[in-house]
Structure formats: structure tokens, C-alpha cells
Amino acid sequence: MSGSNSPREAEIVRDTAAVPETSNSSETDVSQDFWAQLRSTTQSRIGLGRTGNALPTSEVLALRAAHAAARDAVHEPLAVDEFATRIAELGLGEPVTVTSKAASRSEYLRRPDLGRLPADLSPITHGDFDIGIVLADGLSPRALTDHGAGLLSALAGELGGYTIAPPVIATQARVALGDHIAEAMGVRTLLVVIGERPGLSVADSLGIYLTHAPRPGRADAERNCVSNIHPPDGLAYADAARVVAGLVAGARALGRSGVDLKDTSRALTGSDETSLTVGDPDT
């Protein structure tokens, strides 16, 4: 068989070549403008475009980089001594460090139950305080490193009318570990500042879990959570602290926290940026 085109095939090729190419550049520009406006309102991956039937290479690489950052945020250990020095400089008392019964990061990830139980609370001195603050590495030690000191400073400023126990730094920690720590501290209201589960958009977000009258065995429905704290893209330290101060006052007046306690700060300020939820059992 000859490798050359048949007369009919040659005619088709000539006819095809004679057809002028059409450009959809104006439609593409309109589409990109549309998605650009939406992307400015969210960190979600939307309107990424395509190359053939696949994502553009740049977006594939960006997704892989975000996934790697999320994994690193989970596995990178908290530099406890360095972090404790920064916390001590805030003047809230010498921080105490405790850990959970999870002996390693691997065990912490495989056994959430161990992350909720203390290994040794003897370093904590019992007192009589209105508020206790636990700084927990959680699922993102990086978040605590990046935002913990700044957020704690904002909280101390908003909660200046209360007695605050010296801060406790907890490693390999889940939220419920704070209940045991609070009992050892002797506090009436507990705030657990903890690194939230990293995602593909944010790897360094903090959450604050509030529990009034904390004690071991408290259910997640008895807590309130202010989440997505990671300025400049997430909730600012001052805004989070303001919401928490309102919740603390409400919990003390109501006598409990959780589903019955509502955030009124947005109604007072007209803001809708606060993320307030009931406690996440996976944290």
C-alpha cells in the first residue's frame, strides 16, 4: 500500500486547510474574568481551566505542593522549647508542658483515643482561676507555631477582667485532653487553642474550643469552637478573641457551654466572618 494520500484524502486535507481557524479568545477571556472574581472570595480551587481533558500542568503541580504542605504540617513536630520561650515573654506566667499517652506522632495519628488521655499532669500546679488556656499542637503543630503566641496575646487582652492560669503547652494532643488538664489546673472555663486538620487550601489554621465547667468525660456537644484562625486569609486574632470573650461571658451567665450557647458578636457588629461550631470529635 502506498504511503501517499489518495486523491479523495488529499482533497479533504486541502479543504480542511482552507477553512480559517476560529478564535474563542473572547469567550475564554470572559470565562477567566468570571472565575477570577469568584476566586477572590474563596481559597477553594475553582475555575482551574484545562489542557485537553486534564488540568493545566501548573495547577497539577500546585495541588501536589498543597498536598505536601498539608502532610508536612501534620508530621512536623512542635519545637516546644522555642515555643515556650515565646509564650513566657507574654507575661502570663511560666508555661508548663505536658503530653498525651500517644508516645509518638505515628501513634497519635493511629490512636486518637490516646491523644485524649494525659501521660503525666504532675508539673501542673492546682489553683483557683476563672480561665485556663491550653496550647495544643493537634493536627497542625505548624499552626500553633505560626499563630499561637499572637492569638494568646489577643485572648489575654480581651479577657483581662478574669483570672487566667499560667498557660499549658500540650503535645500529641486532642481537644479532650484539655478536660484533664483543666481539672488539674482548677479552672472554671477552659480554652483549648489547637492546630486544626490541614487541608489543601490551608495548612496552618487554629481553632479555639471553649468548655465551661470542664471535667473528663465532657461530650463534644458541650463545647463551642471558633475556627479558621489564620490571618491574613482567615479570621484575625483580635476578631477571634472578641468572639471568645463574648462566649466566655455567655457561658458564665448560662452556666454551661455547647449547643445552648450562642455567639452574639456577629449580631452586634454586623460581621459574618466568624466560624462557630460545636466541637469536632476528630480533633
Secondary structure per residue as TSV (DSSP state, phi and psi in degrees):
chain	resnum	aa	ss	phi	psi
A	1	M	-	360.0	135.0
A	2	S	-	-71.6	146.6
A	3	G	S	-81.8	-8.7
A	4	S	S	-82.4	158.7
A	5	N	-	-71.4	147.3
A	6	S	-	-71.0	162.2
A	7	P	H	-54.6	-38.5
A	8	R	H	-67.1	-42.8
A	9	E	H	-63.7	-40.1
A	10	A	H	-63.4	-37.4
A	11	E	H	-65.3	-41.2
A	12	I	H	-63.6	-42.8
A	13	V	H	-60.8	-44.8
A	14	R	H	-63.2	-42.1
A	15	D	H	-64.0	-39.8
A	16	T	H	-66.4	-42.0
A	17	A	H	-65.5	-27.7
A	18	A	H	-77.7	-17.0
A	19	V	S	-76.0	122.8
A	20	P	-	-67.7	143.0
A	21	E	-	-70.3	138.6
A	22	T	-	-100.7	146.9
A	23	S	-	-111.6	133.3
A	24	N	-	-106.0	23.3
A	25	S	H	-60.2	-37.9
A	26	S	H	-65.8	-40.2
A	27	E	H	-65.6	-39.6
A	28	T	H	-64.2	-42.0
A	29	D	H	-62.0	-42.3
A	30	V	H	-62.8	-43.7
A	31	S	H	-62.2	-44.3
A	32	Q	H	-65.2	-38.3
A	33	D	H	-62.4	-40.4
A	34	F	H	-61.7	-49.5
A	35	W	H	-69.9	-32.9
A	36	A	H	-61.5	-39.3
A	37	Q	H	-65.8	-41.7
A	38	L	H	-68.8	-38.5
A	39	R	H	-63.5	-25.9
A	40	S	T	-70.2	-11.9
A	41	T	T	-104.8	-3.0
A	42	T	-	-151.8	155.1
A	43	Q	S	-93.8	1.0
A	44	S	S	-68.4	155.2
A	45	R	-	-87.7	102.8
A	46	I	-	-131.2	151.0
A	47	G	-	57.6	48.0
A	48	L	-	-79.4	-13.3
A	49	G	-	82.0	-175.1
A	50	R	-	-155.6	155.8
A	51	T	B	-122.6	105.2
A	52	G	T	66.9	-123.8
A	53	N	T	-100.7	11.3
A	54	A	B	-125.8	169.6
A	55	L	-	-69.2	153.7
A	56	P	-	-59.8	147.3
A	57	T	H	-55.3	-39.4
A	58	S	H	-61.5	-36.7
A	59	E	H	-74.0	-35.8
A	60	V	H	-62.8	-43.9
A	61	L	H	-66.2	-38.5
A	62	A	H	-65.1	-38.2
A	63	L	H	-64.9	-42.7
A	64	R	H	-64.5	-38.6
A	65	A	H	-65.8	-40.9
A	66	A	H	-65.3	-38.7
A	67	H	H	-65.0	-40.7
A	68	A	H	-64.7	-40.3
A	69	A	H	-63.9	-39.3
A	70	A	H	-65.0	-42.9
A	71	R	H	-64.0	-43.2
A	72	D	H	-61.5	-40.3
A	73	A	H	-62.6	-34.1
A	74	V	H	-72.3	-42.6
A	75	H	H	-92.1	-21.0
A	76	E	S	-69.2	122.9
A	77	P	-	-73.0	154.4
A	78	L	-	-73.5	131.6
A	79	A	-	-79.4	87.8
A	80	V	H	-62.0	-48.0
A	81	D	H	-62.4	-45.5
A	82	E	H	-63.7	-42.7
A	83	F	H	-66.1	-41.2
A	84	A	H	-62.1	-36.3
A	85	T	H	-63.0	-42.6
A	86	R	H	-65.7	-37.8
A	87	I	H	-69.0	-41.0
A	88	A	H	-61.1	-32.4
A	89	E	T	-66.8	-13.3
A	90	L	T	-78.7	-12.8
A	91	G	T	79.1	24.8
A	92	L	S	-99.3	9.3
A	93	G	-	110.8	160.3
A	94	E	-	-71.3	120.3
A	95	P	-	-68.6	146.2
A	96	V	E	-107.8	141.9
A	97	T	E	-111.5	130.5
A	98	V	E	-132.2	171.4
A	99	T	E	-141.3	166.1
A	100	S	B	-88.3	-176.2
A	101	K	S	-79.5	-4.5
A	102	A	-	-73.7	117.0
A	103	A	-	-78.7	-17.4
A	104	S	S	-148.9	168.7
A	105	R	H	-65.2	-38.5
A	106	S	H	-60.7	-45.2
A	107	E	H	-67.9	-36.1
A	108	Y	H	-59.5	-41.4
A	109	L	H	-74.6	-32.5
A	110	R	H	-83.6	-26.5
A	111	R	-	-126.2	79.5
A	112	P	T	-56.7	-29.5
A	113	D	T	-62.6	-36.3
A	114	L	G	-69.9	-29.2
A	115	G	G	-70.0	-11.8
A	116	R	G	-97.7	-1.4
A	117	L	S	-118.2	138.1
A	118	P	B	-80.7	145.6
A	119	A	S	-81.3	-45.2
A	120	D	-	-160.1	120.4
A	121	L	-	-108.0	11.4
A	122	S	T	-61.7	-27.4
A	123	P	T	-67.7	-14.8
A	124	I	S	-85.1	132.0
A	125	T	-	-95.1	127.7
A	126	H	-	-74.4	139.4
A	127	G	-	-145.3	-156.2
A	128	D	-	-135.8	96.7
A	129	F	E	-130.2	151.6
A	130	D	E	-71.2	-43.2
A	131	I	E	-134.4	137.7
A	132	G	E	-118.0	141.5
A	133	I	E	-123.4	122.2
A	134	V	E	-108.6	128.0
A	135	L	E	-103.0	104.0
A	136	A	E	-110.6	139.4
A	137	D	-	-68.1	-37.6
A	138	G	T	57.8	-142.4
A	139	L	T	-91.2	2.8
A	140	S	-	-146.3	82.3
A	141	P	H	-55.1	-31.0
A	142	R	H	-59.4	-39.0
A	143	A	H	-62.8	-40.9
A	144	L	H	-67.1	-39.2
A	145	T	H	-62.7	-45.0
A	146	D	H	-74.3	-37.5
A	147	H	H	-123.4	-9.2
A	148	G	H	-59.9	-49.4
A	149	A	H	-66.2	-43.7
A	150	G	H	-63.5	-41.5
A	151	L	H	-68.2	-41.1
A	152	L	H	-62.1	-39.7
A	153	S	H	-61.3	-42.6
A	154	A	H	-65.7	-40.3
A	155	L	H	-63.0	-44.1
A	156	A	H	-60.8	-37.5
A	157	G	H	-66.3	-40.5
A	158	E	H	-76.5	-25.7
A	159	L	T	-105.9	27.4
A	160	G	T	-63.0	-19.7
A	161	G	T	-83.2	-1.5
A	162	Y	S	-112.8	158.0
A	163	T	-	-82.7	130.6
A	164	I	B	-118.4	128.8
A	165	A	-	-70.2	155.1
A	166	P	-	-54.8	137.5
A	167	P	-	-65.0	150.3
A	168	V	E	-117.1	130.0
A	169	I	E	-99.2	124.5
A	170	A	E	-119.4	129.6
A	171	T	E	-109.4	157.4
A	172	Q	S	49.9	45.3
A	173	A	-	-108.9	140.9
A	174	R	-	-106.0	168.1
A	175	V	T	-58.2	-44.3
A	176	A	T	-66.3	-16.3
A	177	L	H	-59.5	-30.9
A	178	G	H	-61.0	-29.4
A	179	D	H	-63.6	-40.8
A	180	H	H	-67.4	-41.9
A	181	I	H	-63.9	-42.3
A	182	A	H	-62.3	-39.6
A	183	E	H	-63.8	-39.6
A	184	A	H	-69.3	-33.6
A	185	M	H	-76.5	-32.6
A	186	G	T	80.1	55.7
A	187	V	E	-116.8	153.3
A	188	R	E	-90.6	-27.1
A	189	T	E	-136.3	135.0
A	190	L	E	-113.5	136.4
A	191	L	E	-118.8	119.8
A	192	V	E	-105.7	111.0
A	193	V	E	-91.7	117.3
A	194	I	E	-139.6	145.9
A	195	G	E	-69.4	125.1
A	196	E	-	-83.5	159.8
A	197	R	-	-56.6	122.0
A	198	P	-	-67.5	148.6
A	199	G	-	-124.2	-172.4
A	200	L	S	-81.8	-6.8
A	201	S	S	-104.9	-35.7
A	202	V	-	-136.6	128.7
A	203	A	S	-114.4	-2.6
A	204	D	S	-133.5	49.2
A	205	S	-	-100.4	139.5
A	206	L	E	-105.5	152.4
A	207	G	E	-126.3	153.1
A	208	I	E	-119.0	120.0
A	209	Y	E	-103.8	123.1
A	210	L	E	-106.1	129.0
A	211	T	E	-131.9	120.7
A	212	H	E	-90.5	142.9
A	213	A	S	50.9	57.8
A	214	P	-	-69.6	145.7
A	215	R	-	-163.1	154.4
A	216	P	T	-56.6	136.6
A	217	G	T	101.6	-4.1
A	218	R	-	-60.1	140.2
A	219	A	-	-86.6	160.7
A	220	D	G	-64.2	-28.3
A	221	A	G	-69.6	-10.3
A	222	E	G	-96.6	12.9
A	223	R	-	-121.1	160.7
A	224	N	E	-122.8	148.3
A	225	C	E	-131.1	129.7
A	226	V	E	-105.8	117.7
A	227	S	E	-120.1	-179.0
A	228	N	E	64.4	40.5
A	229	I	E	-95.1	104.3
A	230	H	-	-165.2	74.7
A	231	P	T	-63.0	149.9
A	232	P	T	-90.0	-10.5
A	233	D	T	-83.9	-27.7
A	234	G	S	-105.0	-158.7
A	235	L	B	-66.0	134.7
A	236	A	-	-75.2	155.3
A	237	Y	H	-56.7	-47.9
A	238	A	H	-62.7	-40.3
A	239	D	H	-67.2	-42.3
A	240	A	H	-63.3	-42.5
A	241	A	H	-64.4	-37.9
A	242	R	H	-64.0	-42.7
A	243	V	H	-63.8	-44.1
A	244	V	H	-62.8	-41.3
A	245	A	H	-60.1	-40.4
A	246	G	H	-65.5	-39.1
A	247	L	H	-68.0	-38.7
A	248	V	H	-61.9	-47.3
A	249	A	H	-61.2	-41.8
A	250	G	H	-66.0	-40.2
A	251	A	H	-65.4	-39.8
A	252	R	H	-66.9	-37.3
A	253	A	H	-72.5	-38.9
A	254	L	H	-79.9	-28.0
A	255	G	T	87.8	7.9
A	256	R	-	-164.6	164.1
A	257	S	-	-120.0	179.9
A	258	G	S	106.0	-147.3
A	259	V	T	-63.9	-23.3
A	260	D	T	-83.8	-11.7
A	261	L	-	-97.7	123.1
A	262	K	-	-111.5	147.8
A	263	D	-	-83.9	119.1
A	264	T	-	-104.1	0.9
A	265	S	H	-66.1	-35.4
A	266	R	H	-68.1	-35.9
A	267	A	H	-65.6	-31.4
A	268	L	H	-79.2	-30.5
A	269	T	H	-107.0	-14.0
A	270	G	-	79.3	7.4
A	271	S	-	-86.8	146.7
A	272	D	-	-124.3	24.0
A	273	E	-	-92.4	-14.3
A	274	T	-	-71.6	136.4
A	275	S	E	-106.3	107.5
A	276	L	E	-121.2	124.2
A	277	T	E	-140.9	170.8
A	278	V	-	-81.8	155.2
A	279	G	-	-51.9	142.4
A	280	D	-	-91.6	116.5
A	281	P	T	-66.4	-14.6
A	282	D	T	-89.1	-4.5
A	283	T	-	-82.2	360.0
